Amino acid sequence: MTLPDGLPAEIDLTRPSAARVYDYFLGGAHNFEIDRHLAEQIASMTPNLADTMRAGRAFLRRAVRMLGQEGIDQFLDIGSGIPTVGNVHEVAQAINPTARIGYVDIDPVAVAHSRSILAGNEYAGVIHADLREPDRILAEAQQLGLIDLGRPVAILLAGVVHFIPDADRPAEILATLRAATVPGSYLVISHSTYEDQPPEMLDAQRLSARTSTEITLRSRAEVTGFFGDFTIVDPGVVHMSLWRPDAPSDVDDHPERLGAFGGVGRHDRSVG
Ligand SMILES: C[S@@+](CC[C@H](N)C(=O)[O-])C[C@H]1O[C@@H](n2cnc3c(N)ncnc32)[C@H](O)[C@@H]1O
């Protein structure tokens, strides 16, 4: 198969990619027929999914804005996806133009597009890596000068931990990331759930097995556990649109339909 110009040769165009399916849902242009086909199939089973994805981006933007206002000036965004409007670096650098952002993704298309969008931005960079290698990510982000772990940092895990099955020990990955931070640091997580969900959600989850990354839905208690000893800030681990909405009208009568929790935790003391 011929690859479109500028895309890395290792891209597998015979299987849909989670990053490109996600890009399609967000109205982006970085996806192929095979991704659109799966996206339409998933959308027909779970009509709320596009809303969930948009709500996920909105949650991330609100969290980054809050952290920027708290003085956080370095962000490690793991599972950053294909950049669309309102990226983490745009939100963070609108508050502090010298805020540093390290984007990390496993998907070569997401990495290639991130690199081209960030060309010329001396305070942001991209790492092609797997969340399952947290030590490598932390080391590389420091080597590239993207983050300094001697100072408070925000680690963003938006819509990505559900791609780590229990067999790959997500709790240990999270513990490694938390342990690398100094007090004053933050952790942002959004994560799909089966709690309060209709059966179609589980069918869609099964469809996700056809992408290179299958989803593991988890309970609120499990998502809360990923924050470890960090202090979870108000309003807690909640359905994403309920996390500090910009306006009451941004929350509809059924926030649980989004099928994903969001939360922010702060490192208040040395934790392991
Ligand atoms: C649903 S998108 C979320 C994008 C962005 N964080 C957001 O909230 O808008 C999930 C991203 O995680 C990436 N991803 C999945 N598994 C990963 C892994 N093990 N390590 C790093 N990135 C991963 C996918 O390639 C995809 O770009």
The ligand as an SDF file (V2000), in Angstrom:
LIG
                    3D

 27 29  0  0  0  0  0  0  0  0999 V2000
   -8.3070    8.4440   22.9110 C   0  0  0  0  0  0  0  0  0  0  0  0
   -6.7780    9.1040   22.3940 S   0  0  0  0  0  0  0  0  0  0  0  0
   -6.5880   10.4330   23.5630 C   0  0  0  0  0  0  0  0  0  0  0  0
   -5.8540   11.6110   23.0060 C   0  0  0  0  0  0  0  0  0  0  0  0
   -5.6670   12.8070   23.9690 C   0  0  0  0  0  0  0  0  0  0  0  0
   -4.9350   12.4150   25.1710 N   0  0  0  0  0  0  0  0  0  0  0  0
   -6.9780   13.4170   24.3790 C   0  0  0  0  0  0  0  0  0  0  0  0
   -7.4290   13.2140   25.4990 O   0  0  0  0  0  0  0  0  0  0  0  0
   -7.5890   14.0880   23.5490 O   0  0  0  0  0  0  0  0  0  0  0  0
   -5.6630    7.8890   23.0330 C   0  0  0  0  0  0  0  0  0  0  0  0
   -4.2320    8.0010   22.5200 C   0  0  0  0  0  0  0  0  0  0  0  0
   -3.4270    7.0960   23.3070 O   0  0  0  0  0  0  0  0  0  0  0  0
   -2.4840    6.4890   22.4600 C   0  0  0  0  0  0  0  0  0  0  0  0
   -2.0460    5.2470   23.1050 N   0  0  0  0  0  0  0  0  0  0  0  0
   -2.7160    4.0780   23.2240 C   0  0  0  0  0  0  0  0  0  0  0  0
   -1.9850    3.1780   23.9040 N   0  0  0  0  0  0  0  0  0  0  0  0
   -0.8100    3.8000   24.2300 C   0  0  0  0  0  0  0  0  0  0  0  0
    0.3690    3.3800   24.9210 C   0  0  0  0  0  0  0  0  0  0  0  0
    0.4780    2.1590   25.4190 N   0  0  0  0  0  0  0  0  0  0  0  0
    1.3690    4.2690   25.0710 N   0  0  0  0  0  0  0  0  0  0  0  0
    1.2770    5.5310   24.5530 C   0  0  0  0  0  0  0  0  0  0  0  0
    0.1830    5.9790   23.8820 N   0  0  0  0  0  0  0  0  0  0  0  0
   -0.8490    5.1230   23.7150 C   0  0  0  0  0  0  0  0  0  0  0  0
   -3.2160    6.2780   21.1540 C   0  0  0  0  0  0  0  0  0  0  0  0
   -2.3170    6.1310   20.0850 O   0  0  0  0  0  0  0  0  0  0  0  0
   -4.0520    7.5550   21.0710 C   0  0  0  0  0  0  0  0  0  0  0  0
   -3.3580    8.5570   20.3760 O   0  0  0  0  0  0  0  0  0  0  0  0
  1  2  1  0
  2  3  1  0
  2 10  1  0
  3  4  1  0
  4  5  1  0
  5  6  1  0
  5  7  1  0
  7  8  2  0
  7  9  1  0
 10 11  1  0
 11 12  1  0
 11 26  1  0
 12 13  1  0
 13 14  1  0
 13 24  1  0
 14 15  1  0
 14 23  1  0
 15 16  2  0
 16 17  1  0
 17 18  1  0
 17 23  2  0
 18 19  1  0
 18 20  2  0
 20 21  1  0
 21 22  2  0
 22 23  1  0
 24 25  1  0
 24 26  1  0
 26 27  1  0
M  CHG  2   2   1   9  -1
M  END
$$$$
